[in-house]
Amino acid sequence: GEIDGGVRILADKLLTCETRETEMYGLILLTVKHLVLSKYSEERWKEILLKCGWKKTHKGEPVEDEDYDEQTLFDMVKTASELLGEEPGALLEMVGYYFIIHLQSTPYVKVLNIAGGSLPEMLSNVNSMHGHIKMAYFRKLAPPNISVSDVKDNSMVVHYYPGKASRGGSLAPLMIGIIKALAELQFKIPSISVTQQQSLTDDNDCHHAFEVKWINAKDNQNNNSPDNRGQNVEEGSNTLSLSCGVNPRQLHVICPFHIIVDRKLKIVQVGRSILRFLPRLKIGAALSQFFNILSPEIITTNEASQFEEIVNASRTDPFILQFLRLDFDRHPPPASAPVETPRGTSSRIVHLRGQFIYEQNKDVLIYFASPMLETLDHSHKLALNLSDFATHDPIKDLMFTKQFNKITSSAQLYGTIPKSTYRAVIWKNNTRQIRIPIPSHKPSTEQLFQKHSTEETEKR
């Protein structure tokens, strides 16, 4: 069905992907453009292109998915800082901040929405997010490496390692701006400071460490930082020790959507991500109290007979379970705009698809599953982010692949939609430049920049 078709799409994408290596500087260069246009003028932007030598080596203007090297970005920023009277570091930090604003006006915002439920969690998931983007669209992407350590209630240390093609640490201020924008715009943190602790650059390594501090952490972080996610899950779980040596903590990591039931179909243990939907679920509750087996059809009504029927059916059939109720332990995002969901389903209905395995030594059934999600929108609507899935779960690659296929498919509609519904977001399909049709009600990058500038003026 839809899932199998999606897997084929992913396989085709892997077989036909390009071989070039890129760091996606096109998005950063577009941010520089929109920043200059919104805060200065079009004449200034044209002057920057002329004096940085852009016209000598490139045709047209920066394009999102074009392969630009790091030096191109440095040359543009250096020229812009001279013409605009800004220090290069300060300008790069401003570009980093406005980069997040720019993403909010592009299809990439859906990727950002599911990247994490808190600032430390989102930054911890950046590498995973880049991995899925690489799998879905930019096969030879060479992104920077970002990690988080020393996570506390209102502070952490962020480590930044530039990508393979990077020549050094000049982009460190860009990272500072990105962190500040994520904190203030994505998580509504009112005050944050980012201080560069160290910068190590040599022929073999380039590493920057930033100390990040903020206020009102408990009000804004929802207690979902990487250090405490899953700690409360195991306290309420039966410490089942499987014969293969996988303990409950490892099982939570390998399959966060697992369910274990005994012969009476009473719940013995559930994965940490199941408890995201059902935080008040008690061990010993009946499976039927929270889940309905949609497929295959279980005919018998006696619990013991159902157990045996599931064991027999599990040899050949995958099982689809539906949540009968959802009690979120974190607030779902507000429904401020229409969200696309799989055909024929409600955005608040969750189906699990997986396999039951009979564990003879403990006489239990273990259900290994993943949620049946088709779009990043659906995942975001259910308040799920990348940390809620196992690292190996292909459903994440499927959602990213479908998102980028949708972007390119929409781009091919150019000419069939009135020009009033288009904005100047440029993509390249082979050698032909085409525009992505975006609903006209969605604010443009310039409008978002102007809104941010107005808010900053009002604060003063």
N, C-alpha and C positions, 0 to 999 in steps of 0.2 A: 504494500500500500504506500502511503505517504512516506513512512520512515524508510522503506526499502528504496523508494525512488530517490529520497534524499541522499542515501548512502551511495547510490549510483552517480548522483550529481557530484558528490565529494570525490569519488574515484576518478571520474572524468576530469575534474579540476586538477587532481594530482598528476594525471598523465599529460595534460596539455599546458601545464604552467610554464611561465617563462623562466629563464635561467639566470637572468641578470640579478645583481645584488644591489639593494637600495636601502636607504635609511629613511625614506619617505619625507625628505626635506621639502618636497613640493607643498605639503600642508603648512610647514613653517613659513616658507616664502609667501604663500598666499596670506598668511596671517600678517606678515610685514606689510603687504600691500593694503589689506583692509584697515590696518592700524593707521597707516599714513593717510589713506583716503578719508577716514573718519575724524582724525585729530588734526590733520593739516589740510592738504588739498591734492587734487589730481595733478596739478602742475608740479608739485613737490615730488610726487611719485614718478612722473615721467623724467624729472631731473635726476632722481636716484638711479633709475634704470640706465640712463645715458652715461652718467659719470662712473658707475661701477663696472662698465664694460659689458653689460648684459646684451646689448644689441649686437655686439661683435660675435658672440658665441651661441646665442639662442634666437629662435624665431618667436615672435609673439610675446606673451607674458607668461609668468609661472603657471604651471598646470599641476593639479593635485598629485597624479600618479606618475609624473615624469621623474626620471632618474637624475637628480642633481647631486653633485658632491658637496662635501662639507665646506670646501674653500669658496664655493659659490655663495653660500649663506654668509660666511665671514666677510666676503667682499661687499655684499649688499648691506650688511649691518654696519660695517666700518664707514661706508659712504653715507648711509642714512644718519649715523651719529654726527658726522661732520656737518652735513647740511641742516640737520634739525637742532643742532646745539645740545645734544644729549651725550652723556658718557656711554661708551659701548656696553659696559656692564649693565648700566641702568636701562638702556634700551633693550638689551637682550632679556632682562627680567620682565620688562613691560611686554615684550613679544610673547614670553612664556605665559604670562597672565592672560593676554588676549587670545592666545592659542586655544585655551579652554572655552573662551567666549565664542570663538570661531567654530569649534566643534559642535556647539549647541545649535548652530544653524545648518548643520550638515547631517547626513544619515549616520555619521559616526556617533551621534549622541546616543543612539540605541545601544551601542557597544559600551559607552561610558556609563549608562544607566545600570548595567548589570555587573559592573566591574568590582563592586564592593559596597558593603553597608556602612562603612566607617572610613575615615581617612587612612588609618594604618592598614586596614584590610584592602582598600582599593590600591594603595601603593604596593602592597605585598602581591597583588594579583596582576600588576602591570606586565610582568614577564609572561604569565599565562595568557593574558589578553593578546599580547603581541604574537605569541605562538599560534593562537587560533586565527588571527588575522593572516599570518604567514601561511597557514595551512589552507585557508579559504581563498586567498586572493594573491598575496605577494609572496610567492614561494621562496624567493631568495632575499627576503627581508633580513637586514642585519641591524636590529634595534639595539639600543643601550640596555644594559642590565641594571635593574633596580632592586634593592633588597631593604628590609626594615629590621632593625634590632632595638633592644632596650625599650620595648613598648611599655609605657606606663599610662596612668589615667589621663594625663595631660601633656605627655611628651613622648618623643621617640627619636631615633637616629636613622636617617635615610642615607643609604649608600648608593652612589651613582657611578657606574662604569660605562663609558662611551662604547658605541658599537665597534665592530671589527674594523670598519673602514675609517673610524675617527682618527684624527691626528693629534688630539690633545684635549685639554680641559677648558677651552674657551667657552664652551656651552654650559658651564656650571650655573651662571646666572639665569639661564633659560629654565633650568630645573627649579630654581628658587621661585620664579614666577608661576610655574605650573603648580607647585605645591600650594602656594598661597591662594591661587584661583580655585583649586579643588576644594580647599578648606572653606573658603568664603562663599563660593557659588554653588557647589554641589552639596555641602553639608551644613551650610549656614552658620559656620563658626565665626563669631563676631570679632575675635582678636587672635592673631597668630603671628609668631616670629620664627624666621628661618635664618640660622646662623651657620656659615660654613666653618666646620671644625678643622678640617685638614684637606689638603690637596696634594696628591702624590702623582707625579707625571714623569715617566721615563720611557725608554725604548720598549720596555716589556709590559708596562702596566700604567693605567691611568685610573685613579680612584679618588672620588670626592665624597666626603662625609658631611652631612648637614644635621645640626641639632634643631629639632622642630618642637616648639612649645605652643600650647593654645589654652584658652580658658573655656569654662562651661563644657568640659569634656563629657561629663555624665549626661548632660541634657542633649548633647548632639551626637554621641557615639553609639547609643543604644546597646552598650555593653557587648559589642560584637567584634572586638579586636582579635587579631590572630592568636593572641596568647590565651584568651579565655573562651574562644569558641569551642564548644564541645565539652568543656569541663563539667558543666552541670548535667550533660546528657548521660554520662556514665554513672553518675551517682544514683540515678533512678533506674538503671538497667541491671538485669540479672547478669552476674559475672560468669557467663557461660564460657567454658574453656573447650574449644573444639579439638578433636583428635589430631587435626593437621597442624596444630600449634598456633593457629591464629587466635589472638586474644581479643576481647571486646574493643579495646582501643584501636587495634589494627583494623578490625572489621569496620569500625566507624569511618576509617580513612579510605579503605578499599571500596566499600559500598555504603555510602552514607544514607541510602534509601532502602536498606535491608530491613526485613521483618522476620522474626523467629517465633514460631508458634509450637505449642505442645500438642499432644494427641487429642486434647479436647478443644483445639483451636483457640487456646488462650494465649495471649501475647506474652512471650518470654523476654524478648528484647527487640528494640527498634533502633535504626540508625539515627545519627544526629540530625540529619536533614528532615526525617519524618517528624521529629519533635519540633521543627520549625513551624510546621503546620498544626501540630497537636501538642503543645507544651504541657497540657494537663493530662495527657494520656498516662494511665497507671498500668504498671506491669501486673498481669493477671486478668486484664480486661479481655472480653471476647473480641476476636477479630471482626466479627460481623457488626460490632457496635460502631466501628470506625470505617470499615471498608466493605465494599461490595465486589464480589468476583463477577466481572462482566463476561470474561471469556477464559477458558472454555466453560460451557454450561455445566454446573454441578447439580445433579438431579436429586441426590439424596438430601434429607434434612437432618438426619441423626449425625451428631458431631463426629463420633468415631468412624462412621461410614464415610463421612465427608473427607476425613483425614486420608483414608485409604484411597478414595476416588482421586484426590489431589495427587497422591503418590503415583498412582497409575497414569494419570493424564500428564504428569510432569515429564514423563519419559519422551513424549513426542510434541507436546503443545506448550507454547509460551502462555503466560497468564497475564491478563489485564485486570488490574484492580483500580477501583474508583474510590477516592475519599468521599465519605458520606457527610463530612463536616470539616470546616477549616477554622482553626482558632490560631491566628498568627501570633507569634511571640515578638514580632517586630511590625511596625505599622506599614501596611501596604502603601505604595505611592498614591497620591491623590489622582483621581480620574479627571484631570484637567483637560485632556484631549483624547480623541478616539484612539483606541488601541486595537491593533489588528490581532485577531486570534484565529486558531485553526478553524476551518470551515465546520459548521454544525456543532460547535462547542461554545460554552460560556467561558469567559476569561477567568472565572473563579472556580472552574471545575478542573480537578487534577486527576489524571490517569497515570498509573504506573504500569510499565511493561517489563516483564522479567521472567525468571524461571525459578520454580521451586525445586530444592534439592533435599532429599531425605537424608538426615544425619542419624545413622543407625545407633551409634554409641550413646547418644543422648536422647534418641527417640523423638526428634523434633524435625520440623520442616523449616528450612531457611529459604527465604524469598529474596533473591538478588534482582534488583530492579533499578530502572531509571525513570524519571518522569517523561511522559510523552509530550514534548514541547516542540513546536515547529519554528517559532520566531523569537527573536530577542525581546520583542514587545510583550509576548505572553509570559516569558520568564520574569521580566520587570514587573508586570502587573501582579504576579504572584509573590513579589518581594524576594525572588531568588536571585543570587548573584554567583559569580564563578566559584566562590569558596564553598558553596553548597553542593557542588558536584565533585566526584572523584576526578583526580588528575587525568586518568585514562579514559574517562567517559566520552564516547564519540558523539553524544548528543550535543555537546558544546560546539564541536567542529561542524556538525550539521546545521545548527542555528546560524553560525557565522557564515557558512557557505551560502545558505539561503538568503541571508541579509545582503551579501555582496552580489549574488546573482540577481537579486531584486534591483539593486542599484544600477547594475549594467543594463538590465532589461528595461528599466524605466527610462534610462538614457536613450535607448533606441526608439522611444516614442516621440522623439523630437520632431516637430512639424505637425503632430496630430492633436496638440493641445495649444490653446491660445497663448501667444507670447506673454500675455500679462501674468501667466502662472509660472514664468521662468525667472530664475535669478542667475547671476553670472557665476555659476559654479561649473567649472570646465573639467571634463574627463576626456581621456583619449581611448578610442577603440581602434586598434591597429594604428593607422596613420591619420584617421579622420577625427577631428575635434567635434564633440557633440555636447549639448547642454542637458543637464539633468532636470526633468520637470519636477518642480516642488510646489505643493499647494500654496496658493498666494497668501493664505492666512498665516503661514509660518513666517516669523520675523527674519529678515535678512541679517547677515553678519554686521553690516553697517548700522542697522537699527539696534542690534544688541549692543554694539560698541557705544552708540549714542546714549542708549538707556543707562549703561554703566557709567558713562561720563557725567550724565545728569545726576545720578544718585550720588556720585562722589562729590559733586559740587554742592548738593543739598546737605551732605554730611558736614562740609566745612562751614 
